[in-house]
């Protein structure tokens, strides 16, 4: 049979083994707060390649496991922490028992009367037998005192009770930075020349086709077609997926910066008063007849249109200028809105027939300038927050201002982007680029998709200048730029901070939890071991029966042997102690009314 000392030693060993387990969980939670949980063996983020093929470390793999099993780890961590509290209280029991023996032997005044009330004695016996929150609170209530040891029990019990609230924030994943040397694609461009005026027979560069497809996919799925920018008129030649993966970086890239003039002076660039001429007889054919017709732009046949309620676009007379560090393309983009109105329209063509499919056409001419310039851009948590122009070293010797070090055919690329409301849309047969819009598109700032049908109907619509500039120009240019880098890449390697997911959070809170648990265990061990070594005598049933051999107690409690007799409240307020009784020639439990022997020194050491 295991003796009391051996049993107590095993209890202390169990407590500190639990502290070791708690330390293990603390270590796991600590290292997974800075090791990547989303690390992959390929070591590549989308459109970003980590230099050196830095494979996942063992800590990264541990973080990945912790991330996917966080609920289990959290639950076990709470169990281990609560077990520390439970074992600490059990190890503290000898100290609580010593406290009770000491209080029971305390006498007051010359009468040497006991000071401990019976209800406090009852609560104290329960506390020393089962130290916990409720027994400690009952002892405080009954004794009207707050000894340090009881306060310590309250502290451990309360911390154990609320431990899930402390552990829960630790096992929440968080995003943070992960610094690496990475290779980025900062290039792009087109391999085909851009016609100075819209040409429906011209071949379309691959990157432009990708941009068109992205617009269509974005319309169907709601997936963004551009990165988060500080200015919608600025489009970076860097993948939006790469930008979204970067926590912080300063990168040197080319940006496309747009400027627009859709005012009354825009048609003057073309040198004529009337930019568009319609075949009035065919386009406004009576009796709602659907026809194909050929409008003339500056007297040129650029393609046909149908008399459907849609927006048709072309661009005219492109030109470019080159400066050190930049290439600027300028073009005139013409919008025709059938059965719609355009804010700031310089021309309105009205149907001569009330039964025509189209009642009127608004014409708006905008002078669009797109400048490709080398810039130092700052990316902060997936957002491009600023871009500052920077002239490259090769600019004075380059015919393209140094932009050609990054962009293939920068002049043609700038032209395609300046005419983005035209070049961003697919065409059908010999028809001009066209799209169908309505007021819902305008309200929600949604890009329209190519209209490749005919014979359609729809309500009238109004396009404000804000929609034309911020959506039809800015968003189409952003989408086209995103489609250009894959086909003419230019790679740059530099240190950046990537956004990574870490399995755990709050390492300071984690260390505090471990520290508090360890300190509580240490205090409980020292206090309990000292009291256990100093003649530990538990307040168990055997001991209580042994010290109850006092006839005075019979006078007080005999009638309560009948279970039907309730205990009087007055009895619970009587004071009881453990003192020398002359007539018994030994120590026993005494009530306050009994005459006691001479004062004595306690045999029980605290």
C-alpha positions as a printed NumPy array, in Angstrom:
array([[  0.   ,   0.   ,   0.   ],
       [  1.319,   3.43 ,  -0.923],
       [  2.056,   5.618,   2.086],
       [  0.942,   9.204,   2.488],
       [  4.392,  10.602,   1.774],
       [  4.766,   8.548,  -1.377],
       [  1.288,   9.537,  -2.513],
       [  2.019,  13.2  ,  -1.906],
       [  5.347,  12.905,  -3.736],
       [  3.553,  11.358,  -6.716],
       [  1.09 ,  14.248,  -6.634],
       [  3.939,  16.779,  -6.773],
       [  5.614,  14.84 ,  -9.587],
       [  2.336,  14.755, -11.527],
       [  2.002,  18.528, -11.132],
       [  5.442,  19.233, -12.543],
       [  5.073,  16.691, -15.313],
       [  1.931,  18.6  , -16.258],
       [  3.986,  21.816, -16.21 ],
       [  6.379,  20.143, -18.673],
       [  3.433,  19.281, -20.938],
       [  2.203,  22.872, -20.606],
       [  5.679,  24.054, -21.595],
       [  5.508,  21.803, -24.673],
       [  2.187,  23.283, -25.768],
       [  3.543,  26.756, -25.062],
       [  6.505,  26.016, -27.313],
       [  4.263,  24.71 , -30.105],
       [  1.974,  27.734, -29.915],
       [  4.956,  30.084, -29.748],
       [  6.842,  28.766, -32.777],
       [  3.69 ,  28.465, -34.881],
       [  3.042,  32.17 , -34.3  ],
       [  6.033,  33.002, -36.532],
       [  6.273,  29.899, -38.765],
       [  4.189,  29.886, -41.964],
       [  1.073,  27.77 , -41.883],
       [  0.475,  28.246, -45.619],
       [  3.926,  27.212, -46.781],
       [  3.928,  24.977, -49.855],
       [  6.65 ,  22.702, -51.158],
       [  6.691,  24.563, -54.492],
       [  7.849,  27.699, -52.607],
       [  6.026,  29.869, -55.159],
       [  3.232,  32.299, -54.537],
       [  1.091,  33.054, -57.566],
       [  3.234,  35.167, -59.933],
       [  6.012,  35.347, -57.312],
       [  8.95 ,  32.959, -57.12 ],
       [ 10.973,  32.732, -53.928],
       [ 14.671,  32.716, -54.774],
       [ 16.683,  29.707, -53.686],
       [ 13.719,  27.345, -53.525],
       [ 13.283,  27.798, -49.792],
       [ 11.339,  24.693, -48.9  ],
       [  9.095,  24.419, -45.903],
       [ 11.002,  23.976, -42.663],
       [  9.993,  21.581, -39.917],
       [  8.538,  24.544, -38.031],
       [  6.487,  25.501, -41.096],
       [  5.125,  21.967, -41.254],
       [  4.352,  22.1  , -37.529],
       [  2.532,  25.396, -38.059],
       [  0.543,  23.852, -40.884],
       [ -0.521,  20.975, -38.621],
       [ -1.422,  23.387, -35.823],
       [ -3.449,  25.504, -38.25 ],
       [ -5.51 ,  22.553, -39.482],
       [ -6.001,  21.064, -36.   ],
       [ -6.229,  24.258, -33.972],
       [ -9.502,  23.321, -32.252],
       [ -8.011,  20.079, -30.904],
       [ -4.796,  21.75 , -29.771],
       [ -6.753,  24.525, -28.108],
       [ -8.935,  22.034, -26.238],
       [ -5.964,  19.988, -25.026],
       [ -4.098,  23.16 , -24.04 ],
       [ -7.074,  24.216, -21.902],
       [ -7.264,  20.747, -20.317],
       [ -3.545,  20.795, -19.484],
       [ -3.811,  24.285, -18.005],
       [ -6.834,  23.38 , -15.906],
       [ -5.047,  20.243, -14.729],
       [ -2.213,  22.471, -13.506],
       [ -4.777,  24.354, -11.428],
       [ -6.37 ,  21.183, -10.074],
       [ -3.053,  19.563,  -9.138],
       [ -1.779,  22.811,  -7.609],
       [ -4.805,  22.918,  -5.314],
       [ -4.335,  19.273,  -4.348],
       [ -0.652,  19.874,  -3.592],
       [ -1.709,  22.886,  -1.5  ],
       [ -4.054,  20.797,   0.71 ],
       [ -1.538,  20.271,   3.566],
       [ -1.075,  24.036,   3.803],
       [ -4.839,  24.594,   4.   ],
       [ -5.133,  21.887,   6.642],
       [ -2.331,  23.513,   8.632],
       [ -4.194,  26.808,   8.409],
       [ -7.355,  25.208,   9.806],
       [ -5.506,  23.521,  12.7  ],
       [ -3.909,  26.839,  13.537],
       [ -7.22 ,  28.73 ,  13.468],
       [ -8.891,  26.029,  15.585],
       [ -6.172,  26.356,  18.231],
       [ -6.397,  30.136,  18.379],
       [ -7.962,  31.435,  21.621],
       [ -9.012,  34.96 ,  22.48 ],
       [ -8.674,  37.035,  25.625],
       [ -8.165,  35.931,  29.202],
       [-11.022,  33.468,  28.906],
       [ -9.143,  31.553,  26.271],
       [-12.364,  31.19 ,  24.259],
       [-12.242,  29.763,  20.721],
       [-12.492,  32.259,  17.839],
       [-13.7  ,  29.973,  15.034],
       [-17.428,  29.831,  14.383],
       [-18.965,  26.433,  13.78 ],
       [-20.157,  27.339,  10.267],
       [-16.637,  28.559,   9.417],
       [-15.23 ,  25.324,  10.849],
       [-17.597,  23.347,   8.626],
       [-16.581,  25.374,   5.562],
       [-12.906,  25.057,   6.495],
       [-13.115,  21.27 ,   6.731],
       [-14.683,  21.209,   3.271],
       [-12.032,  23.587,   1.916],
       [ -9.115,  21.564,   3.277],
       [-10.644,  18.359,   1.927],
       [-11.528,  19.757,  -1.503],
       [ -9.888,  23.111,  -2.274],
       [-11.888,  24.875,  -4.983],
       [-13.685,  28.109,  -5.787],
       [-17.016,  27.398,  -4.03 ],
       [-15.536,  26.01 ,  -0.754],
       [-13.133,  28.968,  -0.596],
       [-15.972,  31.446,  -1.09 ],
       [-18.064,  29.7  ,   1.586],
       [-15.18 ,  29.844,   4.061],
       [-14.685,  33.562,   3.45 ],
       [-18.401,  34.165,   3.911],
       [-18.587,  32.184,   7.148],
       [-15.349,  33.349,   8.757],
       [-15.485,  36.958,   7.554],
       [-11.752,  36.735,   6.854],
       [ -9.571,  36.377,   3.772],
       [ -6.385,  34.479,   4.623],
       [ -3.649,  34.497,   1.988],
       [ -3.974,  30.758,   1.414],
       [ -7.697,  31.022,   0.775],
       [ -7.083,  33.992,  -1.511],
       [ -4.56 ,  31.836,  -3.37 ],
       [ -7.202,  29.114,  -3.79 ],
       [ -9.614,  31.722,  -5.148],
       [ -6.963,  32.967,  -7.566],
       [ -6.093,  29.526,  -8.944],
       [ -9.748,  28.481,  -9.187],
       [-10.747,  31.693, -10.976],
       [ -7.837,  31.522, -13.415],
       [ -8.663,  27.89 , -14.15 ],
       [-12.314,  28.753, -14.707],
       [-11.53 ,  31.494, -17.211],
       [ -8.567,  29.758, -18.856],
       [-10.498,  29.085, -22.122],
       [-10.886,  32.852, -22.567],
       [ -7.118,  33.252, -22.317],
       [ -6.279,  30.323, -24.6  ],
       [ -8.854,  31.058, -27.305],
       [ -7.128,  34.163, -28.794],
       [ -3.838,  32.283, -28.959],
       [ -5.143,  29.717, -31.45 ],
       [ -6.557,  32.252, -33.886],
       [ -4.528,  32.406, -37.128],
       [ -3.22 ,  35.776, -38.245],
       [ -1.583,  37.278, -41.292],
       [  1.864,  38.775, -41.056],
       [  4.998,  39.454, -43.052],
       [  7.48 ,  36.911, -44.346],
       [ 10.66 ,  38.472, -45.771],
       [ 12.306,  36.729, -48.724],
       [ 14.298,  37.398, -51.867],
       [ 11.712,  37.043, -54.625],
       [ 11.578,  37.226, -58.393],
       [  8.793,  39.356, -59.866],
       [  7.653,  39.756, -63.452],
       [  7.783,  43.531, -63.979],
       [  7.561,  43.416, -67.769],
       [  4.815,  43.248, -70.363],
       [  3.841,  44.827, -73.637],
       [  2.633,  43.839, -77.089],
       [  4.326,  42.163, -80.002],
       [  2.11 ,  43.735, -82.684],
       [  1.901,  47.355, -83.711],
       [ -1.185,  49.372, -82.848],
       [ -3.011,  51.044, -85.76 ],
       [ -3.113,  54.846, -85.257],
       [ -6.854,  54.716, -86.032],
       [ -9.16 ,  51.819, -85.249],
       [ -8.729,  49.038, -87.817],
       [-11.062,  46.06 , -87.631],
       [ -8.677,  43.983, -89.775],
       [ -5.716,  44.377, -87.404],
       [ -4.49 ,  41.359, -85.471],
       [ -4.944,  41.497, -81.709],
       [ -1.945,  40.947, -79.377],
       [ -2.19 ,  38.033, -76.952],
       [ -2.072,  40.249, -73.875],
       [ -4.975,  42.37 , -75.139],
       [ -7.011,  39.198, -75.713],
       [ -6.259,  38.068, -72.154],
       [ -7.416,  41.433, -70.831],
       [-10.672,  41.12 , -72.773],
       [-11.228,  37.652, -71.371],
       [-10.6  ,  38.93 , -67.836],
       [-13.312,  41.563, -68.28 ],
       [-15.794,  38.916, -69.423],
       [-14.83 ,  36.568, -66.582],
       [-15.064,  39.39 , -64.062],
       [-18.565,  40.23 , -65.271],
       [-19.711,  36.632, -64.775],
       [-17.915,  35.81 , -61.528],
       [-17.43 ,  39.162, -59.829],
       [-13.682,  38.505, -59.573],
       [-11.688,  41.78 , -59.596],
       [ -9.733,  42.586, -62.743],
       [ -7.309,  45.033, -61.148],
       [ -5.263,  45.448, -57.959],
       [ -6.089,  47.844, -55.15 ],
       [ -4.661,  51.197, -56.25 ],
       [ -4.296,  54.601, -54.661],
       [ -5.579,  56.056, -57.939],
       [ -7.797,  54.256, -60.466],
       [ -6.153,  56.149, -63.329],
       [ -2.845,  54.408, -62.551],
       [ -2.272,  50.813, -63.699],
       [  0.907,  48.965, -62.6  ],
       [  2.67 ,  46.434, -64.807],
       [  2.687,  43.91 , -61.985],
       [  0.284,  41.028, -61.467],
       [ -2.577,  41.836, -59.109],
       [ -2.044,  38.377, -57.591],
       [  1.553,  39.3  , -56.793],
       [  0.453,  42.638, -55.341],
       [ -2.183,  40.907, -53.215],
       [  0.461,  38.534, -51.813],
       [  2.874,  41.28 , -50.75 ],
       [  2.849,  42.577, -47.186],
       [  5.338,  45.345, -47.928],
       [  7.708,  46.109, -50.778],
       [  9.232,  48.991, -52.699],
       [  9.387,  47.94 , -56.346],
       [ 10.616,  49.651, -59.489],
       [  8.075,  49.015, -62.22 ],
       [  6.369,  50.707, -65.139],
       [  2.939,  52.2  , -64.595],
       [  0.346,  53.394, -67.095],
       [ -0.967,  56.791, -66.011],
       [ -4.099,  58.036, -67.792],
       [ -5.429,  61.556, -68.334],
       [ -8.698,  62.498, -70.066],
       [-10.32 ,  65.508, -71.656],
       [-13.952,  64.936, -72.594],
       [-14.829,  68.613, -72.757],
       [-15.957,  70.787, -75.615],
       [-12.363,  71.175, -76.81 ],
       [-11.831,  67.452, -77.395],
       [-13.246,  67.423, -80.981],
       [-10.93 ,  70.31 , -81.884],
       [ -7.974,  67.904, -81.777],
       [ -9.447,  66.226, -84.86 ],
       [ -9.751,  69.528, -86.712],
       [-13.397,  69.143, -87.728],
       [-16.753,  70.241, -86.372],
       [-18.608,  67.009, -87.125],
       [-16.787,  63.84 , -86.127],
       [-19.537,  61.302, -86.9  ],
       [-21.893,  61.092, -89.854],
       [-24.73 ,  58.556, -89.854],
       [-26.717,  57.205, -92.78 ],
       [-29.921,  58.819, -91.544],
       [-32.227,  56.925, -93.915],
       [-30.915,  53.491, -92.958],
       [-29.986,  53.934, -89.302],
       [-33.289,  55.632, -88.436],
       [-35.366,  53.375, -90.685],
       [-39.061,  53.681, -89.784],
       [-41.348,  50.899, -88.57 ],
       [-38.731,  49.58 , -86.107],
       [-36.775,  47.848, -88.839],
       [-33.405,  46.336, -87.851],
       [-30.622,  47.261, -90.287],
       [-26.857,  47.346, -90.618],
       [-25.337,  50.669, -91.518],
       [-21.904,  52.198, -91.934],
       [-21.198,  55.419, -90.01 ],
       [-18.374,  57.66 , -91.14 ],
       [-15.759,  58.904, -88.692],
       [-13.879,  61.856, -90.148],
       [-15.225,  60.586, -93.454],
       [-13.716,  57.115, -92.949],
       [-15.506,  53.768, -93.066],
       [-14.169,  51.917, -90.02 ],
       [-16.879,  49.255, -89.787],
       [-20.609,  48.751, -89.498],
       [-23.132,  49.065, -86.679],
       [-26.698,  47.906, -86.115],
       [-29.479,  50.195, -85.   ],
       [-29.615,  48.573, -81.557],
       [-29.715,  50.442, -78.201],
       [-26.005,  50.064, -77.499],
       [-22.765,  51.996, -77.106],
       [-20.311,  51.929, -80.017],
       [-16.693,  53.09 , -79.745],
       [-13.756,  53.802, -82.043],
       [-10.476,  55.666, -81.687],
       [ -8.909,  58.093, -84.151],
       [ -5.596,  59.762, -84.983],
       [ -3.201,  58.393, -82.372],
       [  0.172,  59.993, -81.774],
       [  2.978,  59.622, -79.243],
       [  5.785,  61.523, -77.564],
       [  8.917,  60.237, -75.825],
       [ 10.739,  61.757, -72.872],
       [ 13.412,  60.327, -70.567],
       [ 11.616,  57.81 , -68.389],
       [  8.257,  57.957, -70.187],
       [  6.321,  57.318, -73.399],
       [  2.963,  59.047, -73.929],
       [  0.305,  58.033, -76.455],
       [ -2.599,  60.339, -77.297],
       [ -5.752,  59.407, -79.169],
       [ -9.354,  60.51 , -79.63 ],
       [-11.953,  58.023, -78.422],
       [-15.453,  58.461, -79.847],
       [-18.581,  57.121, -78.105],
       [-21.933,  56.695, -79.849],
       [-24.834,  56.062, -77.46 ],
       [-27.96 ,  54.849, -79.281],
       [-31.13 ,  55.523, -77.258],
       [-28.929,  56.796, -74.446],
       [-27.457,  60.039, -73.231],
       [-23.831,  60.882, -72.525],
       [-22.943,  63.605, -70.065],
       [-21.068,  66.336, -71.917],
       [-21.99 ,  65.005, -75.392],
       [-20.737,  67.388, -78.09 ],
       [-23.24 ,  66.158, -80.669],
       [-26.753,  64.693, -80.649],
       [-28.261,  63.103, -83.749],
       [-32.071,  62.881, -83.587],
       [-34.217,  60.434, -85.546],
       [-36.507,  61.997, -88.159],
       [-39.018,  59.159, -87.649],
       [-40.972,  58.442, -84.501],
       [-41.282,  54.769, -85.439],
       [-37.536,  54.155, -85.763],
       [-35.831,  51.67 , -83.417],
       [-33.515,  54.448, -82.243],
       [-34.82 ,  57.872, -81.255],
       [-31.455,  59.622, -80.925],
       [-27.699,  59.116, -80.744],
       [-25.387,  61.064, -78.43 ],
       [-21.781,  61.531, -79.552],
       [-18.965,  62.158, -77.094],
       [-15.328,  62.654, -78.068],
       [-12.624,  62.279, -75.409],
       [ -8.938,  63.009, -75.787],
       [ -7.162,  60.178, -73.978],
       [ -3.505,  60.282, -72.956],
       [ -1.695,  57.296, -71.469],
       [  1.832,  57.712, -70.183],
       [  4.053,  54.724, -69.513],
       [  6.617,  55.779, -66.917],
       [  9.128,  54.047, -64.711],
       [  8.207,  54.503, -61.071],
       [  9.154,  53.475, -57.572],
       [  5.935,  52.079, -56.132],
       [  5.194,  51.188, -52.527],
       [  3.014,  48.149, -51.854],
       [  1.568,  47.871, -48.366],
       [ -0.562,  44.863, -47.365],
       [ -1.83 ,  44.18 , -50.868],
       [ -2.409,  47.835, -51.774],
       [ -0.326,  50.04 , -54.049],
       [ -0.187,  53.172, -51.907],
       [  2.046,  55.439, -54.009],
       [  4.138,  55.593, -57.169],
       [  6.898,  58.157, -57.741],
       [  8.38 ,  58.719, -61.201],
       [ 11.98 ,  57.557, -61.563],
       [ 14.086,  58.052, -64.694],
       [ 16.05 ,  54.87 , -65.541],
       [ 19.799,  55.027, -66.124],
       [ 19.467,  54.065, -69.805],
       [ 16.877,  56.768, -70.575],
       [ 19.189,  59.232, -72.411],
       [ 20.38 ,  56.563, -74.859],
       [ 17.014,  54.886, -75.458],
       [ 14.652,  55.831, -78.275],
       [ 11.779,  54.858, -75.993],
       [ 12.904,  56.801, -72.915],
       [ 14.221,  53.696, -71.174],
       [ 10.741,  52.147, -70.986],
       [ 11.827,  49.472, -73.462],
       [ 13.97 ,  47.934, -70.692],
       [ 10.681,  46.773, -69.164],
       [  7.967,  46.973, -71.824],
       [  7.924,  45.471, -75.302],
       [  6.956,  48.08 , -77.943],
       [  6.066,  50.775, -75.392],
       [  4.613,  53.186, -77.993],
       [  2.136,  50.636, -79.316],
       [  1.385,  49.427, -75.79 ],
       [  0.556,  52.976, -74.722],
       [ -1.716,  53.401, -77.767],
       [ -3.697,  50.25 , -76.968],
       [ -4.149,  51.476, -73.392],
       [ -5.104,  55.027, -74.367],
       [ -7.866,  53.524, -76.523],
       [ -8.885,  50.956, -73.876],
       [-12.69 ,  51.571, -74.142],
       [-12.283,  50.349, -77.733],
       [ -9.458,  47.8  , -77.586],
       [-10.799,  46.041, -74.46 ],
       [-13.835,  44.65 , -76.309],
       [-14.37 ,  41.815, -78.75 ],
       [-16.006,  42.469, -82.104],
       [-18.316,  40.437, -84.315],
       [-17.609,  40.208, -88.035],
       [-17.172,  43.647, -89.552],
       [-18.999,  45.402, -86.734],
       [-17.38 ,  48.077, -84.601],
       [-16.744,  47.412, -80.89 ],
       [-19.971,  47.825, -78.979],
       [-21.472,  47.03 , -75.601],
       [-24.824,  47.215, -73.934],
       [-25.219,  49.143, -70.698],
       [-28.042,  50.196, -68.423],
       [-28.455,  52.368, -65.372],
       [-27.751,  49.429, -63.04 ],
       [-24.268,  49.115, -64.529],
       [-23.749,  52.799, -63.859],
       [-25.016,  52.661, -60.277],
       [-22.819,  49.664, -59.421],
       [-19.804,  50.842, -61.463],
       [-19.772,  47.569, -63.41 ],
       [-17.846,  47.098, -66.636],
       [-20.078,  46.07 , -69.55 ],
       [-19.142,  43.115, -71.73 ],
       [-18.946,  42.922, -75.499],
       [-22.311,  42.943, -77.268],
       [-22.038,  40.389, -80.068],
       [-25.781,  40.047, -80.745],
       [-28.329,  42.084, -82.683],
       [-32.033,  42.809, -82.61 ],
       [-31.981,  43.668, -78.915],
       [-34.236,  45.968, -76.938],
       [-33.692,  47.855, -73.737],
       [-34.605,  50.939, -71.74 ],
       [-32.929,  54.274, -72.213],
       [-29.791,  54.901, -70.179],
       [-27.562,  57.745, -69.076],
       [-23.779,  57.574, -68.753],
       [-22.296,  60.281, -66.506],
       [-18.722,  61.39 , -67.063],
       [-17.696,  59.69 , -63.81 ],
       [-18.734,  56.317, -65.25 ],
       [-16.956,  57.007, -68.523],
       [-13.704,  58.072, -66.86 ],
       [-13.617,  55.737, -63.84 ],
       [-15.072,  52.62 , -65.478],
       [-14.981,  52.672, -69.284],
       [-11.476,  54.152, -69.333],
       [ -9.824,  53.342, -65.991],
       [-11.112,  49.82 , -65.369],
       [-10.626,  48.665, -68.957],
       [ -7.034,  49.948, -68.914],
       [ -6.415,  48.172, -65.599],
       [ -7.699,  44.886, -67.034],
       [ -5.638,  45.209, -70.226],
       [ -2.469,  45.918, -68.247],
       [ -3.075,  42.758, -66.182],
       [ -3.187,  40.723, -69.381],
       [  0.095,  42.049, -70.816],
       [  2.934,  40.805, -68.506],
       [  2.801,  37.036, -69.206],
       [  3.747,  37.321, -72.885],
       [  6.711,  39.695, -72.644],
       [  8.097,  39.049, -69.145],
       [ 10.917,  40.972, -67.527],
       [ 12.101,  39.542, -64.232],
       [ 13.489,  41.432, -61.269],
       [ 14.817,  39.938, -58.03 ],
       [ 14.647,  41.902, -54.809],
       [ 13.842,  41.523, -51.099],
       [ 10.145,  41.811, -50.3  ],
       [  7.878,  40.964, -47.403],
       [  5.164,  38.537, -48.403],
       [  1.852,  38.101, -46.652],
       [  1.846,  34.784, -44.811],
       [ -0.631,  33.006, -42.566],
       [  0.564,  31.958, -39.126],
       [ -1.291,  29.331, -37.117],
       [ -1.345,  31.104, -33.752],
       [ -1.346,  34.622, -32.324],
       [ -0.708,  36.565, -29.122],
       [  2.687,  35.098, -28.077],
       [  2.941,  37.581, -25.178],
       [ -0.38 ,  36.34 , -23.792],
       [  0.869,  32.778, -24.279],
       [  4.006,  33.43 , -22.213],
       [  1.936,  35.159, -19.521],
       [ -0.364,  32.141, -19.248],
       [  2.592,  29.79 , -18.912],
       [  4.321,  32.082, -16.414],
       [  1.246,  32.436, -14.206],
       [  0.622,  28.676, -14.28 ],
       [  4.235,  27.902, -13.363],
       [  4.344,  30.463, -10.539],
       [  1.088,  29.135,  -9.072],
       [  2.43 ,  25.573,  -9.215],
       [  5.679,  26.662,  -7.553],
       [  3.918,  28.5  ,  -4.711],
       [  1.548,  25.58 ,  -4.15 ],
       [  4.443,  23.12 ,  -4.102],
       [  6.505,  25.104,  -1.594],
       [  3.582,  25.892,   0.712],
       [  2.165,  22.378,   0.569],
       [  5.506,  20.593,   0.965],
       [  6.549,  22.676,   3.98 ],
       [  3.24 ,  22.002,   5.743],
       [  3.324,  18.318,   4.825],
       [  6.81 ,  17.941,   6.265],
       [  5.806,  19.636,   9.547],
       [  3.685,  16.822,  10.984],
       [  0.879,  16.806,   8.466],
       [ -2.437,  15.644,  10.004],
       [ -5.403,  15.75 ,   7.637],
       [ -8.831,  16.886,   8.783],
       [-10.423,  13.64 ,   7.675],
       [-13.309,  11.684,   9.24 ],
       [-10.991,   9.628,  11.442],
       [ -9.329,  12.699,  12.894],
       [-12.651,  14.498,  13.423],
       [-14.118,  11.517,  15.278],
       [-10.995,  11.26 ,  17.403],
       [-11.095,  14.877,  18.568],
       [-14.84 ,  14.87 ,  19.198],
       [-14.579,  12.859,  22.498],
       [-15.94 ,  15.714,  24.59 ],
       [-19.107,  15.365,  26.694],
       [-19.769,  19.094,  26.229],
       [-20.307,  18.417,  22.543],
       [-22.855,  15.758,  23.467],
       [-24.843,  18.344,  25.389],
       [-24.917,  20.56 ,  22.305],
       [-25.295,  18.094,  19.477],
       [-27.   ,  15.002,  20.926],
       [-30.5  ,  16.009,  19.867],
       [-29.364,  16.357,  16.241],
       [-28.808,  12.6  ,  16.084],
       [-32.484,  12.536,  15.216],
       [-32.425,  13.305,  11.483],
       [-35.82 ,  14.956,  11.684],
       [-34.501,  17.694,  13.99 ],
       [-33.152,  20.684,  12.06 ],
       [-29.904,  22.322,  13.168],
       [-30.535,  25.679,  14.808],
       [-28.885,  28.736,  13.292],
       [-27.728,  29.738,  16.755],
       [-25.678,  26.556,  16.972],
       [-23.844,  27.364,  13.733],
       [-22.867,  30.713,  15.246],
       [-21.285,  29.076,  18.316],
       [-17.512,  29.145,  18.423],
       [-15.498,  25.975,  18.379],
       [-11.827,  25.214,  18.81 ],
       [ -9.205,  22.561,  19.417],
       [ -7.803,  22.986,  22.908],
       [ -6.617,  21.231,  26.062],
       [ -9.413,  19.935,  28.227],
       [ -8.324,  19.238,  31.812],
       [-11.078,  16.773,  32.571],
       [-10.098,  14.759,  29.492],
       [ -6.403,  15.242,  30.044],
       [ -6.037,  15.698,  26.273],
       [ -6.905,  18.019,  23.45 ],
       [-10.339,  17.896,  21.897],
       [-12.955,  19.965,  20.18 ],
       [-14.437,  22.482,  22.587],
       [-17.319,  24.939,  22.51 ],
       [-16.972,  28.52 ,  23.7  ],
       [-18.933,  27.925,  26.93 ],
       [-16.576,  25.233,  28.242],
       [-13.952,  26.141,  30.807],
       [-10.562,  25.379,  29.324],
       [ -7.225,  24.613,  30.792],
       [ -4.259,  26.932,  30.888],
       [ -3.075,  28.582,  27.676],
       [ -1.026,  26.33 ,  25.476],
       [  1.307,  26.516,  22.508],
       [  0.201,  25.021,  19.269],
       [  1.881,  21.793,  18.329],
       [  0.992,  22.277,  14.709],
       [  3.57 ,  24.223,  12.747],
       [  2.41 ,  26.255,   9.814]])
